[in-house]
Structures are given as C-alpha cells and as structure tokens.
C-alpha cells in the first residue's frame, strides 16, 4: 500500500560512490542503520530527477510493482570534509538538505534478458507502467532492473516524466506513443491488455494526488511558470490524468 509520507532519515556516513550512472549516486549509511543508494540534489540533473523518482517510483509501488522503498535523506554537507575524491566532495557540499535514497539491496544482480525469464503478465505490467510515465531508460542495454532473492525490482526512474522539463509544451506529450522496440521486456510477450484492464482504473485523480503529495515542497519551489509548489503538483496530476484517459500510446507500445 502507498504510504502517506516518505520515511525520513539522516545520513551519518558516505560509504561509496556508485559510478554506473551519470548522476554519481552514492551508498550512504543513515541513522536508522540502513543503507541507501542516494541521488543528490546537487547532481547535474538537478531536482527534477528526484521528483521523477518519487512520482514514478511511488506510483509503481502503489500499483503493486516491485520498487525498493524510497526515503528522504537529510544530508549535512559537513560529511564531505572526509571525502578524498574532489568530485564527490563537491557534490556532497552542494547537496545539503533533502536528497533521495533507495533501499540498498545487497547482493542483487542486474537483470539480463538472455539469462532470466519474465512471465507475460509481469512484462505487460512493467511495460504499461513505463509507457505511462514515458520511461526511456529500461532498455536491454540498461535494464534498470535488479534481481534480489530471485525477485525482480525496478529501479532508477529519474528519466521518466520528461514532460516536466518543458511545462509549456507538456500537452504535446499526453498522447505520445511509447517506443517499446528496445524495452528489456518486449521479448517476453507482454500482456498489455491484462495490464491495461488492471491498472487503468487504479490510476485515478486520488492516487495521483497521493503520489505527487509525497514530493517535498523544496523540490518544487521557484518552478518557472508556477506560483507555488501546490500549483506544480496540480500540473503533474492534470498531465498524468490526461494521459491515462487518452491511452492512445498503448498501440505504440504493442507495436
């Protein structure tokens, strides 16, 4: 079930830089003794990556998809003093305040479509979700899926919701077809009809408001064209509601 607020923890130790992604996420220990893969507010992609992670990730969790738990990670830039890597130190200094953490899955493996199987039901649900959110980053080249204790997990949704990079033209994205040619699960006969029947009625205005409400105000302030964070939230709800109602992107998925 969707939580009403994201868990908030305080970073106590920066453990390791994870250099697989362009945003330079890091493994961080927090005051709850948990370990988190953290994306930082000071990274080059900026706060919209974190917003997309929350909105898409928590929407996926609400639909029952396996997304690791997300948490807000309070970071004191003083932690950067002990970091020997200059690039990482500068990133940490620029990231004081709230950042986003994903529960670390120790021992997980990257999903390889040549090695691991996915049933059509699961493939269809993931593909439907990725199409709705416009995820351009779950290809066979970069699946952004992990296998942990034999179960797949969906990670890294920072490249979703690309419409929010150009709010003035966001309406053009409402019916845009999703290109699934390179999707990592397209070869597993995804059952999109079943996914659409199950998911479309669930993604209503109430669910979208709950999900968008999890985004901290400080990641939404001073958005060009909007007077207040709540206005930005309303724009997300309007756009995603319109996309669910339209669903002309589904034939593009199937093709």
N, C-alpha and C positions, 0 to 999 in steps of 0.2 A: 504493500500500500504506500501511497505517496505521503511523505512526511510533510508537516506544515512549515517547518523551518529546517534549514540545513544545520547539521551539527557544527559547532564552532570549537576549534582547538587552537592552542598557542604553540607555535614552533619552538622547540628547545634546542635542536641541533640540525645543522645541514650536513647530510651524510655523503651524498654522491651526486655528481652531475650526470644526467642521462642525456647523452648527445645524439640519440637517434632522431629526435625531432628538431625542427628549426627554431622552436621557442625556448630551447635549453631548459626543459623541466629538470627538477631535481628530486632526489629521495630525501625526505625530511622526517625527523622524529618529532613527535608532539607531546604535549603534557598529559595526554591520555595513554601514553606509552605505545601508541600506534605509530605505524609507518605509513607515509603518504607520498604518492607521486604528485608533486606540486607544480602547477603552472603559475608563473609570476606575472603580476600586474605590470611590472617594469619591462617585460619582454617586448620585442619589436612588434609583435602582432597586436599588442595592446589589450584593453579591457574587453573588447568585443569578442575575443576568443573565449574569455572566461564566461561571458554572458551566454554564448552559444553552447558551451559545455554544460552549463546549468540547465538551460531551457531544453535542449535536445536530450541531454542525459537523464534528467528527471522525468521528461515526457516518456522516454523509453522505459524507465523503471515503472512508471505508472501503468504502462501497457503490459507489464509483466516480462519485459525483455531483460536479459541478464546484464545489467550495467553495474560496475562496482560502486559502492557507496561513495558519495561526494561529501566534502566537508569544507567549510570556510576555515582557512588557516591564517591566523593572525601572526604577522611576521615583524619582529623588531630588527631594524637594519643593523643594529649593533652586532648581530650574529656574523655579519660579513667581515668583521675585523680579523677573524681567524682563518679566513679562506685564502689560500695561497694563489689560486688561479685568478688573475686580474679580471678576465671576462666575467667569471662567476661573481666575483666581489662587486663589480659594478652593477650587475643585475640585481644582486641582493640589496645593495644600497638604494636602488631605485624602486624597491618593492616593499617598502614599509607599509603596514596596514593589512588589509584583507587580500588574500590570494586564494586560489582554489586547489584543493587537494583531492586526489582519488585514492581510495583504499589500495594499498600495495598488496599485490598477490604474489607472495614469494614462491619461486619455483615454477611459475607459469611459463608456458611455451607459446610461441607465436603460431597462429593458425595457418596451416599450409593446406590449400585445397587439393593438392596432389597426394597428401598423406592422410588427412582426416575427412570424414564424411559429415554431411549435414542433411537432415531429412527435409522434404519439400515444404512441410508446414513451417518449420523454423526458418528456412531460407526465404519463404514468402513473407513472413512477418518482419524479418530484418530488412528485406528489400523494400517493403511498403513503408516502413519507418524511415529508411534512408531517403526514399523518394519524396516523402512528405517534407522532410527537413532539408532536402537538397544536399545531401552529404556527398561531396565529391572526393572523399578520402577513404573509401573502403574498397579499393580495387585489389586485384590479385597481386599487384606489385607491392601494395601497402595495405594489408587487410584490416589493420586496427582491430583485430580480434585476438584474444588470448584464450588458451586452454588451461584451465586450472582445476585440478582434481577431476579431470575428464569432462568438464563442462565448459562451453564457450562463453566468453564475456566480451561485451562490446565496449571499446574504449575510444578516447580521442575524438570528440565531436566538435572541436574548435573550428573546423572548416564547414560546418553546417550553417544554415540561415544566412546565406551570402547576401540576401536582400537587404540586411541591416547595414551593409556598407554603403548603401545608396538609397536612403529612405525616400527621396523624391521620385525615384523610379521603381519603388518596391512593387507597385501594382503590376508591373510587367512580368513579375515572377510568379504570380498567382497560378496561372495555368501552364507554366513552362514544363514541358515534358522532361522526364528524368532519363538520362542516358545510362542504361544499365549494362552496356556492352562489356565493360571491364570490371563489373562488380564481382567481388570474390565469390559470391554465392549464386551467380547467374547460371552456373553449370549444374546446379542441383535440382533442376525442375521446380523452381519456387512456385508455391501455390498462392498466387496473388489474389485469386477470387476469395479463398477462405480468409486470407489476411484482411482483405477489404471488408468483408462481412463482419469480422470480429472487431476490427479496430475503428472503422469509420464512425460507428455510433458512440464510441467511447470518447473520442477527441472532440468534446463539446466546449462551449464557452467556459463553463465552470472549471473543467480540468485545465484548460489553458490559462485561466486566471490564477489557479493554484500554482501551476508550474512557474509562470512568469513572476509571481509574487515571491518566489524564493531568491530572486536576484537582488543583491544588496543595492540600496539606493546609490551608494557612492560609485558604483559601476555604470550608473545611468545618468548621473548629473551632467549638466552642460552639454547634452547631446544637441547638435545643431538642428534647429527647426522645432525644438520642443521646449516647453516652459518648465517642466518638472518631471521627475522620474516616473510618476504615475501616468503621464501622457505617453511616455515611451512604452511602458507596459501595455497600455491600450493599443498602441500601434502593433506590437507583436501579436496580441490577441486577435485584432482585426485581420491581420495578414494571414495567420495560420488558420483562422476560422474560414476565411475565404478560400484558402487552398483546399481544405478538407471538403468544403461544399462543392468546389469545382471538379476536382479529381480527373480533369482531362489529361493529367500527367500519367495516369495509370496505363493507357495503351503504349505510351513511350517506354514505360518500364518493361512491359511484356515484350516489346519489340527489341 
